[in-house]
């Protein structure tokens, strides 16, 4: 496995002649003709009919790096017709209080036109602890929904048929037991789990790099992820067990190039994990998806998304040996940048979110979440959440941006930015691999985590930006330019202390009603598997069926594998 031939590849280009251009156009036309198409009006507001794609009429330097939609290296998108076949999925991220309250919000999102669900969990759940844990005091239900056992999952999706709705869950450290609870909820609905579709984040590398929510050292987490990849490949083929997240890396303060490079490097690490497990790359690579931030620099973000597809396809083909287009595809979800929102003049956040969402769509995102105007202050109110949803719907229905695949393809500016971000990413990949001991990306990532290299790089980028902000070199409306006072106070969503008290009381009642012998036996069987080399998903699933709690499952493994403390860095 060698990547030495990749150095400088983004600078290699040549002119494609007229015959080559026309041959490419014919290949695209064949794929487009064979693809599905939406029944929609593909004209401008004034009635001008628009083609599904546009390309050069004559020779173009470097066009092999741009290409046609649906063709390697997929710079212009995965599908020949872009959104003409299927628009991006409107997938609003939501979760607060208890499962009952969040279930009501999900039903509102679906009733108002949302196309999929995305679950936000509270901090105790993210850290693998129950609501009655002393460390959970004051945190239950505050940054997401509290989930203690499969019974909570039953309530969370009550009246929402899991066989018909794709569900994304943003959780990494305790991702596998939470996923098992989701499977139990599906079983109790009478849904065959083999037909489920959705995405689980599971990306533990980004926790050590940016978000800092882990349970154990990296190696045990990687074992769990490998077990999950194997289980889904065998049992739930449509489900995507791993969404590699750059969002949290960017929110921590990274540059666009760092977000791009660190995220894809993490993805390469998970490819290496799958290969080490003996999995077929043609089967497991399509189960990897990505989650990016859409920040406020409009054209840089579009270029970042285009570069991501191109880099991923090239590495999967040339470094890891993926032969089919499907295994080379980079599918991604996008969320607008929470870190760009301001407490000052919060109505401005509606504008920021709309611009960021438009960048994601023009960059070819597969699904999208738009932040609410009040998220800088609290979890979204119902009104703010509806405005965020309507933002996506206006983009999809009124602007015409879905009519043409990669409408900015061929723009001198966009193509130059795409090339530059790819170049910077390749430099970072080389640094990461050089840090390792065996030439793999995984080895370099683990060394970078242990040495605090990733944290230091992000901290330096965040500090540089903050300096520019304080000097006025970078301007933010309402913060350091166009400021004003007397803004009306927002009515924000507040989580009552009753949520925690009720959740703890319900948890106690469930523990009292369950079969304790069955719980102990299930946890013991899981521990026995953890001490060997068997797949941990089946015994963990059995523990969830017995109503073992998240804290009990994670606590059992934490006692066995130990906790992890991040090394100090100054």
Secondary structure, 3 states (H helix, E strand, C coil): CCCHHHCCHHHCCCEECHHHHHHHHHHHHHHHHHCCCCCCCCECCCCCECCCCCCCCCCEECHHHHCCCCCCCCCCCCCCCHHHCCCCEEEEEECCCCHHHHHHHHHHHHHCCCCEEEEEECHHHHCCCCCCCHHHCCCCCCCCECCCCHHHHHHHCCCCCCCCCCEEEECCCCHHHHHHHHHHHHHHCCCCHHHCCEEECECCHHHHHHHCCCCCCHHHHHHHHHHHHHHHHHHCCCCECEEEECHHHHHCCCCHHHHHHHHHHHHHHHHHHHHHCCCCHHHHHHHEEEEEEECCCHHHHHHHHHHHHHHHHHHHHHCCCCCCHHHHCCCEEEEECHHHCCCCCCCHHHHHHHHHHHHHHHCCCCEEECCCCCCCCCCCCHHHHHHHHHHHHHHHHHCCCCCCCCCCCCCHHHHHHHHHHHHHHHHHHHHHHHHCCCCCHHHHHHHHHHHCHHHHHHHHHHHHHHHHHHHCCCCCECCCECCCCCCCCCCCCCCCHHHHHHHHHHHHHHHHHCCHHHHHHHHHHHHHHHHCCCCHHHHHHHHHHCCCCHHHHHHHHHHHHCCCCCCCCC
